[in-house]
Amino acid sequence: MRYEKMRKMIRQMAAGVLTAFLLTGLAGCGAAGPVGEEETDVQETGSSADAGEQGVSEADWDKIAFEINGEPVSLREWNFYLRMNQMQWEKQYLEDYGDDMWSVETDDSGATMADGLKKEVMEVICKTHILNQHAQEYNAELTAEEKAAVSERAESFMSAYHAALLDFAGADEEFVTEQLSATELSTKVEELAGKEYEPDIAEEDYQREGICYVLISTTGLRDADGNLTPFSDEEVQERTQMAKELSQKAKETGDLKSVAEEAGLRPIESSMGRSNEGDGQEPLMLDAARALAVGEVSDPIETEEGWFLVQHTNDYDESGTVYWKEYLTEQAQQSYAQEIYEQWRADAQIVQNEEIMDSVIVKDVLKELL
C-alpha cells in the first residue's frame, strides 16, 4: 500500500511537473520561481547538493549519455533536464519527505525516488527526440513567429533562476533555446500526427442541451489568498432557506437566471450531455437537470459545496454542441497520436551509456543552489 502510494505520487509529479517544464520552459516563474522570502528559512537547514561533488564538468558536456535510434543525447542535455526537474520535485515534495527524499524507496525492488526521477526524465527526452525524428514526415517545422516566442521564453527562463542553479544544470540561453525549440517542434509533430485521424463520433455523444444553474454555497467565503472562512450554523440555515425561496420563485417565473441575479448571485449558462463522463460540472446537478423537462426548475440540490439550483433551458445548445464535438475530436486525435508514438517508442533502439548517465548524481537536495 505504501509503495503504491509512492508510485502514484511519482506518476503525478512526472505528469504535472515535467509536462509544464518542457512545454512552457517557464516552470521557474511565478509560484515555482526563484526562492523568495517565504522560502528563505528552508534554505538555511539540512544537507544540500555541492556542485563540486555532484555537478557535471563542462569538459564532459559532449559525452554521450544514451542514443535514440542512433541519435546521441549528450550528458549536458541529460544533466540539464534532471537538474531542473529535480529542483521542481523538491519544491513540491521536500517538505513532505525531507532532505533524504531522493533515497526514499518507492517499491519492493529498492528503487528510490531518484531512480523514479531519472526514469521519467529519460522517457520525456526520448519522446521529444523520437517525435522530432519523424518531423519531416509531417512537414513539421517552426515558423519565424514560433521561433521568436521560443527565444522570449528562453530569455525569461534564464532570468527566472539563480545563476548557481543554471550553472549546475549547464544552462545558458543558447542551450535553453535549443531545448525549448526541440520541445516545441515535438509538440507540433504530435499534433499533426493526430490530425491525420478523423474520428467517427456519434451525434448523440456530442449533442448538448442548455442549462442554467447557480450555486448557493454553504461552505464559507474565501479571501484573495484562497483562505476559507466557514459559515456559521446560522448562516448555513439562512442560505438553505434562500435556496428554497429562490427555487420556488424561479419555478413561478420560469426564469432562474433573472431570479438569481436579482438575489445578487452569479448564475451560469451552460450545457449538458447524455452522461456526466468528462463533463467537469457538478454531477448531482447534471443528474437533476436531465430529469427536468425544458423550462422546468429543480428543487434545491444538496452537494458538498452547497445548494445548486438548475433550469433545463432548451433541448439543443448550439455553442455547447459545437464545442463538445471539437473537444471529443481533439481527445480522439490525441489518443491516436499517442498510439502512434507508443509504436515508435516500442520500435526505438535505445543504447544507454550507464557509466556516463550515472555520473549525474541525484542524492542531496538543491537548497543551496536555489
C-alpha positions in Angstrom: 0.0 0.0 0.0 2.8 2.4 0.9 4.7 1.7 -2.3 1.6 2.0 -4.4 1.0 5.4 -3.0 4.6 6.4 -3.7 4.4 5.1 -7.3 1.2 7.1 -7.8 2.9 10.2 -6.4 5.8 9.9 -8.8 3.5 9.5 -11.8 1.6 12.6 -10.7 4.9 14.5 -10.3 6.1 13.4 -13.7 2.8 14.2 -15.5 2.5 17.6 -14.0 6.0 19.0 -13.5 7.8 17.5 -16.5 5.0 18.5 -18.8 4.7 22.0 -17.5 8.5 22.5 -17.5 9.1 21.1 -21.0 6.2 22.8 -22.8 6.5 26.2 -21.3 10.1 26.5 -20.4 9.0 28.8 -17.6 8.5 26.4 -14.7 10.7 28.7 -12.6 8.3 31.6 -12.9 5.5 32.6 -10.5 4.8 30.1 -7.7 7.6 27.8 -8.9 10.1 30.6 -9.4 13.2 31.7 -7.6 13.2 31.4 -3.9 11.6 34.3 -2.1 11.3 35.5 1.4 8.9 32.7 2.4 11.3 30.0 1.5 14.5 31.5 2.9 14.2 29.6 6.2 14.0 26.3 4.3 17.4 27.0 2.7 19.1 27.5 5.9 18.8 24.0 7.2 19.6 20.4 6.2 22.1 19.0 3.7 22.2 20.2 0.1 23.9 19.4 -3.1 27.5 20.5 -3.6 28.2 21.5 -7.2 31.8 20.2 -6.8 30.7 16.8 -5.7 27.6 16.2 -7.8 28.0 18.6 -10.7 29.0 17.7 -14.2 32.2 19.3 -15.6 31.8 21.4 -18.7 34.6 19.4 -20.2 32.3 16.3 -20.1 29.2 18.0 -21.6 29.6 16.4 -25.0 29.9 12.9 -23.7 27.1 10.7 -24.9 24.7 9.6 -22.2 22.5 7.5 -24.5 21.4 7.1 -28.1 17.9 7.1 -29.6 17.9 5.4 -32.9 21.5 6.4 -33.4 20.9 10.0 -32.4 23.1 11.0 -29.4 21.8 12.6 -26.3 24.6 14.5 -24.6 25.5 14.3 -21.0 24.7 18.1 -20.9 21.1 17.5 -22.0 20.7 14.6 -19.6 22.1 16.7 -16.7 20.0 19.8 -17.7 16.7 18.1 -17.6 17.5 16.1 -14.5 18.6 19.1 -12.5 15.8 21.4 -13.5 13.2 18.7 -12.7 15.0 17.7 -9.6 14.5 21.3 -8.4 10.8 21.2 -9.3 10.2 17.9 -7.5 11.9 19.3 -4.4 9.8 22.5 -4.4 6.7 20.3 -4.3 7.7 17.5 -2.0 10.8 18.4 0.1 8.6 19.5 3.0 6.8 16.1 3.0 9.9 13.8 2.5 12.7 15.8 4.0 16.4 16.2 3.0 16.8 12.5 2.3 13.9 12.4 -0.2 15.9 11.1 -3.0 16.9 7.9 -1.1 13.3 7.1 -0.2 12.4 3.7 -1.6 9.3 3.7 -3.8 8.8 -0.1 -4.4 9.8 -3.5 -3.2 12.7 -3.7 -5.6 14.5 -1.0 -3.7 14.1 1.7 -6.4 14.3 5.2 -5.0 12.7 8.5 -5.8 16.0 9.4 -7.5 15.5 6.3 -9.8 12.0 7.4 -10.5 13.1 10.9 -11.5 15.7 9.6 -13.9 13.3 7.1 -15.4 10.6 9.8 -16.0 13.1 12.3 -17.4 14.6 9.8 -19.8 11.1 9.0 -21.1 10.3 12.6 -21.8 13.7 13.2 -23.5 13.1 10.0 -25.6 9.6 11.3 -26.6 11.0 14.6 -27.7 13.7 13.1 -29.8 11.6 10.3 -31.3 8.8 12.6 -32.3 11.3 15.0 -33.9 12.9 12.1 -35.9 9.5 12.0 -37.7 9.2 15.7 -38.3 9.9 15.5 -42.0 7.1 13.0 -42.5 4.6 15.7 -41.4 6.5 18.7 -42.9 6.7 20.0 -39.3 8.9 23.0 -38.7 8.8 26.1 -36.5 7.6 29.3 -38.0 9.5 32.6 -37.6 6.9 33.6 -35.1 7.2 30.4 -33.1 11.0 30.7 -33.0 10.7 34.3 -31.7 8.3 33.1 -29.0 10.8 30.3 -28.0 13.6 32.9 -27.8 11.5 35.0 -25.5 10.7 32.0 -23.3 14.4 31.1 -23.1 15.3 34.7 -22.0 12.6 34.5 -19.4 13.8 31.1 -18.3 17.3 32.4 -17.7 16.1 35.3 -15.6 13.8 33.1 -13.6 16.5 31.1 -11.8 19.6 31.8 -9.7 22.9 31.7 -11.5 24.2 28.9 -9.3 21.4 26.6 -10.3 21.7 27.4 -14.0 25.4 26.8 -13.8 24.8 23.5 -12.0 22.4 22.5 -14.8 24.8 23.5 -17.6 22.2 26.0 -18.8 22.9 29.1 -21.0 20.5 31.0 -23.2 21.6 29.3 -26.4 21.3 25.8 -25.0 17.9 26.5 -23.4 16.7 27.9 -26.7 17.7 24.7 -28.4 15.9 22.5 -25.9 12.7 24.6 -26.0 12.8 24.6 -29.8 13.1 20.8 -29.8 10.1 20.5 -27.4 8.0 23.0 -29.4 8.7 21.0 -32.6 7.9 17.7 -31.0 4.6 19.1 -29.8 3.8 20.2 -33.4 4.7 16.7 -34.8 2.4 15.1 -32.2 -0.5 17.5 -33.2 0.0 16.9 -36.9 0.1 13.1 -36.4 -3.2 13.3 -34.5 -4.9 15.5 -37.1 -4.5 12.8 -39.7 -7.2 10.9 -37.9 -10.8 11.8 -38.4 -12.8 10.0 -35.7 -16.4 8.9 -36.3 -18.2 10.4 -33.3 -21.9 9.7 -32.9 -24.1 12.8 -32.8 -25.7 11.6 -29.6 -22.2 11.7 -27.9 -21.7 15.4 -28.6 -25.1 16.9 -28.8 -25.8 19.2 -25.8 -28.9 20.7 -24.2 -29.0 24.1 -22.5 -29.0 24.6 -18.7 -28.7 27.5 -16.3 -27.5 26.9 -12.8 -26.5 28.7 -9.7 -24.6 27.6 -6.5 -25.6 28.9 -3.1 -22.5 28.0 -1.1 -22.8 26.6 2.4 -19.1 26.1 3.0 -17.9 29.7 3.5 -16.2 32.6 1.8 -12.6 32.7 0.5 -10.3 35.7 0.7 -7.9 36.8 -2.0 -5.3 34.3 -0.8 -7.8 31.4 -1.0 -8.2 31.1 2.7 -11.7 29.8 3.7 -13.8 31.4 6.4 -16.6 28.9 7.2 -20.2 30.0 7.5 -21.7 29.7 11.0 -24.5 27.3 11.6 -26.9 30.2 11.5 -25.6 31.4 8.2 -25.9 27.9 6.7 -29.5 27.8 7.7 -30.1 31.2 6.2 -28.5 30.1 2.9 -30.5 26.9 2.9 -33.7 28.9 3.3 -32.5 31.2 0.5 -32.1 28.2 -1.8 -35.7 27.1 -1.1 -37.1 30.5 -1.7 -35.2 31.1 -4.9 -36.2 27.7 -6.2 -39.8 28.4 -5.6 -39.6 31.9 -7.2 -37.8 30.6 -10.2 -40.5 27.9 -10.7 -43.1 30.6 -10.6 -41.4 33.0 -13.0 -39.8 30.3 -15.2 -36.5 32.3 -15.2 -33.8 31.1 -12.9 -31.2 33.4 -14.4 -33.1 36.6 -13.6 -34.2 35.4 -10.1 -30.6 34.5 -9.2 -29.2 37.8 -10.5 -31.8 39.8 -8.5 -30.6 38.0 -5.4 -27.0 39.1 -6.1 -25.9 35.6 -7.3 -24.0 34.7 -10.4 -25.9 32.2 -12.5 -24.0 30.2 -15.1 -25.5 29.4 -18.5 -24.0 26.1 -19.7 -24.9 22.8 -21.3 -25.3 19.1 -20.6 -24.9 15.9 -22.4 -26.3 12.4 -22.1 -23.9 11.5 -19.4 -21.5 13.1 -16.8 -18.4 11.5 -18.3 -15.7 14.0 -18.8 -18.0 16.9 -18.1 -16.4 18.5 -15.1 -19.6 20.1 -13.8 -21.3 19.0 -10.5 -22.6 15.5 -11.3 -25.6 15.8 -8.9 -26.6 19.0 -10.5 -26.4 17.4 -14.0 -28.4 14.4 -12.9 -31.1 16.6 -11.7 -31.1 18.7 -14.8 -31.5 15.7 -17.1 -34.7 14.7 -15.1 -36.3 18.1 -15.9 -38.5 18.9 -18.9 -37.4 22.0 -20.9 -38.2 25.1 -18.9 -38.5 23.3 -15.5 -36.5 24.4 -12.5 -35.2 22.0 -9.9 -35.7 21.8 -6.2 -32.5 22.7 -4.2 -29.8 20.1 -4.8 -27.6 19.4 -1.9 -23.9 18.9 -2.6 -20.6 19.2 -0.7 -20.3 22.8 -1.9 -23.8 23.8 -1.1 -27.2 24.1 -2.8 -27.4 24.0 -6.5 -30.5 25.2 -8.5 -30.7 24.3 -12.2 -33.1 25.0 -15.0 -33.3 23.0 -18.2 -33.4 25.9 -20.7 -33.5 24.2 -24.1 -33.2 20.9 -25.9 -30.4 22.0 -28.2 -27.4 24.2 -27.2 -25.6 25.1 -30.4 -22.4 26.5 -28.9 -22.1 23.7 -26.4 -22.7 21.1 -29.2 -20.0 22.6 -31.4 -17.6 22.9 -28.5 -18.2 19.3 -27.4 -17.8 17.9 -30.9 -14.4 19.7 -31.2 -13.4 18.5 -27.7 -14.2 14.9 -28.4 -12.5 15.1 -31.8 -9.3 16.5 -30.1 -9.4 13.8 -27.5 -9.6 11.1 -30.1 -6.9 12.6 -32.1 -4.6 12.9 -29.1 -5.2 9.3 -28.3 -4.4 8.3 -31.9 -1.2 10.4 -31.8 -0.2 8.7 -28.5 -0.8 5.3 -30.1 1.5 6.2 -33.0 4.1 7.4 -30.6 3.9 4.3 -28.4 4.6 2.2 -31.5 7.6 4.4 -32.4 8.8 4.1 -28.9 8.4 0.3 -28.9 10.4 0.1 -32.1 13.1 2.6 -31.0 16.6 1.4 -30.4 17.9 2.9 -27.1 21.5 2.4 -26.2 22.5 3.6 -22.8 25.9 4.5 -21.5 25.3 3.6 -17.9 28.6 5.0 -16.6 28.0 8.4 -18.2 24.4 8.6 -17.1 25.2 7.6 -13.5 27.7 10.4 -13.3 24.7 12.7 -12.8 24.2 12.1 -9.1 20.8 12.8 -7.6 21.4 12.4 -3.9 21.3 15.6 -1.9 18.7 18.3 -2.2 19.4 21.6 -4.1 18.6 24.1 -1.4 21.9 25.9 -1.6 21.5 26.3 -5.4 18.0 27.7 -5.4 
